Amino acid sequence: MMINRIKDKKGLTLIEVLLVILIAGLVFGVALSLQVFGLRSFSIGTNQAELQQQARLVDEVLRSELRNAVYLSTNNNNTARELYFENGTINFGLDGQRSLNVEVLEEIEFNQGNNGDDILIFTIKVNGYEFKNKVLLNNFDKEKIDDIDGKVMDGNNETKIYYSLHSD
């Protein structure tokens, strides 16, 4: 009678327990890898958004400072305003006294619009991200443009852009 009771008891075998542990481990492994992938994607997206924001900020400074320029050159003809890039900082305004810290900025390239028109095209490069924009030089005299076409400002060269406004 005792032998029949032992044989009638139902339970889990070692193989069944191992299979449950294996399946649970696979489910948790997939869930963990999805979580890690999501965190990496979020981090990449956040970094890209930060780079784009830095480029837009530089764009806004360039457009607001140069839009009303009457003179724009790499030669200082006794102009009161200058724009240059040094040690991760863009300096601009009267004697370059205003500054914007943009440590990830690589370079800014300036080009004149087609046919010598009053459009300044600039390309901002920030850690592989490239932002290109144009600004109409509202008060610009075509004869007063000098050697700005193709000039590149980066942290390694001494290129300065000099400009003046009507108010200077």
C-alpha positions as CSV (number, residue, x, y, z in Angstrom):
1,M,0.0,0.0,0.0
2,M,2.8,2.4,0.8
3,I,4.5,1.6,-2.5
4,N,1.4,2.6,-4.4
5,R,1.2,6.0,-2.7
6,I,4.8,6.8,-3.6
7,K,4.1,5.9,-7.3
8,D,0.9,8.0,-7.4
9,K,2.6,11.2,-6.2
10,K,2.9,13.7,-9.0
11,G,5.8,16.2,-9.2
12,L,8.3,17.8,-11.4
13,T,11.2,16.0,-12.7
14,L,14.7,17.6,-12.9
15,I,14.4,18.0,-16.7
16,E,11.1,19.9,-16.3
17,V,12.6,22.3,-13.8
18,L,15.7,22.9,-16.0
19,L,13.5,23.6,-19.0
20,V,11.5,26.2,-17.0
21,I,14.7,27.9,-15.8
22,L,16.0,27.9,-19.4
23,I,12.9,29.4,-20.8
24,A,12.7,32.0,-18.1
25,G,16.4,32.9,-18.7
26,L,15.7,33.4,-22.4
27,V,12.7,35.6,-21.7
28,F,14.7,37.7,-19.3
29,G,17.7,37.9,-21.6
30,V,15.6,39.2,-24.5
31,A,13.9,41.7,-22.2
32,L,17.3,42.9,-20.9
33,S,18.7,43.2,-24.4
34,L,15.7,45.3,-25.5
35,Q,16.2,47.5,-22.5
36,V,19.9,48.1,-23.3
37,F,19.1,48.8,-27.0
38,G,16.5,51.3,-26.0
39,L,18.8,53.1,-23.6
40,R,21.6,53.3,-26.2
41,S,19.1,54.6,-28.8
42,F,17.9,57.2,-26.4
43,S,21.5,58.3,-25.6
44,I,22.4,58.5,-29.3
45,G,19.2,60.6,-30.0
46,T,20.0,62.9,-27.1
47,N,23.5,63.5,-28.2
48,Q,22.4,64.2,-31.8
49,A,19.8,66.6,-30.5
50,E,22.5,68.4,-28.4
51,L,24.7,68.7,-31.5
52,Q,21.9,70.1,-33.6
53,Q,21.0,72.6,-30.9
54,Q,24.6,73.8,-30.7
55,A,24.7,74.2,-34.5
56,R,21.4,76.1,-34.4
57,L,22.7,78.4,-31.7
58,V,25.8,79.2,-33.8
59,D,23.5,79.8,-36.8
60,E,21.4,82.2,-34.8
61,V,24.5,84.2,-33.7
62,L,25.8,84.4,-37.2
63,R,22.5,85.5,-38.7
64,S,21.8,88.1,-36.1
65,E,25.3,89.5,-36.1
66,L,25.9,89.6,-39.9
67,R,22.4,90.3,-41.2
68,N,22.8,94.1,-41.1
69,A,26.5,94.3,-41.9
70,V,27.6,97.0,-44.3
71,Y,31.2,95.6,-44.5
72,L,32.5,92.1,-44.2
73,S,36.1,91.0,-44.7
74,T,39.0,89.1,-43.3
75,N,41.0,92.3,-43.4
76,N,40.6,94.7,-40.5
77,N,39.8,98.1,-42.1
78,N,39.3,99.8,-38.7
79,T,36.0,98.0,-38.2
80,A,34.8,97.8,-34.6
81,R,33.3,94.3,-34.8
82,E,35.0,90.9,-35.2
83,L,34.0,87.3,-35.3
84,Y,36.4,84.5,-34.6
85,F,36.6,81.0,-33.2
86,E,39.1,80.1,-30.5
87,N,39.4,77.3,-28.0
88,G,35.8,76.1,-28.4
89,T,34.4,79.6,-28.1
90,I,32.9,81.9,-30.7
91,N,33.8,85.5,-30.0
92,F,31.8,88.2,-31.7
93,G,30.6,91.8,-31.4
94,L,32.5,94.9,-30.5
95,D,36.1,93.9,-30.3
96,G,34.9,90.3,-29.9
97,Q,33.8,90.9,-26.4
98,R,30.7,88.7,-26.6
99,S,31.2,85.0,-26.6
100,L,29.4,81.7,-27.0
101,N,30.9,78.5,-25.7
102,V,30.5,75.7,-28.3
103,E,33.1,73.1,-27.5
104,V,31.9,70.6,-30.1
105,L,32.2,73.0,-33.0
106,E,34.6,71.9,-35.7
107,E,34.5,74.7,-38.2
108,I,32.5,77.4,-40.0
109,E,32.9,77.9,-43.7
110,F,31.8,81.1,-45.4
111,N,30.9,81.5,-49.1
112,Q,29.4,84.3,-51.1
113,G,26.2,83.7,-53.0
114,N,26.0,83.2,-56.7
115,N,26.9,86.1,-59.1
116,G,28.2,88.2,-56.2
117,D,24.8,88.8,-54.8
118,D,24.2,89.9,-51.2
119,I,23.8,86.4,-49.8
120,L,26.2,84.9,-47.4
121,I,26.2,81.1,-47.2
122,F,27.8,79.5,-44.2
123,T,28.2,75.8,-43.2
124,I,28.6,74.9,-39.6
125,K,30.2,71.6,-38.8
126,V,29.7,70.0,-35.4
127,N,31.0,66.5,-34.7
128,G,30.0,65.1,-38.1
129,Y,26.7,67.0,-38.2
130,E,26.7,69.7,-40.9
131,F,24.3,72.6,-40.8
132,K,24.1,74.9,-43.9
133,N,22.2,78.2,-44.0
134,K,22.0,81.5,-45.9
135,V,21.6,85.0,-44.7
136,L,20.6,88.0,-46.8
137,L,22.9,90.9,-46.0
138,N,20.3,93.6,-45.9
139,N,22.5,96.7,-46.0
140,F,25.5,95.2,-47.8
141,D,27.4,97.1,-50.5
142,K,28.7,94.7,-53.0
143,E,31.9,96.7,-53.5
144,K,32.7,96.4,-49.8
145,I,32.9,92.6,-49.7
146,D,36.5,91.4,-49.6
147,D,38.0,88.0,-49.4
148,I,35.4,86.1,-47.4
149,D,34.5,83.6,-50.1
150,G,35.7,80.1,-49.1
151,K,37.2,81.2,-45.7
152,V,37.1,78.6,-43.0
153,M,37.2,79.3,-39.3
154,D,38.2,76.5,-37.0
155,G,40.1,76.3,-33.7
156,N,43.5,75.8,-35.5
157,N,43.7,78.9,-37.7
158,E,43.7,82.5,-37.0
159,T,40.9,83.5,-39.4
160,K,38.9,86.4,-38.2
161,I,35.9,88.0,-39.9
162,Y,35.6,91.7,-39.5
163,Y,32.3,93.5,-40.0
164,S,30.7,96.8,-39.3
165,L,27.1,97.9,-39.0
166,H,25.4,101.2,-39.9
167,S,25.5,102.1,-36.2
168,D,29.3,101.7,-35.9
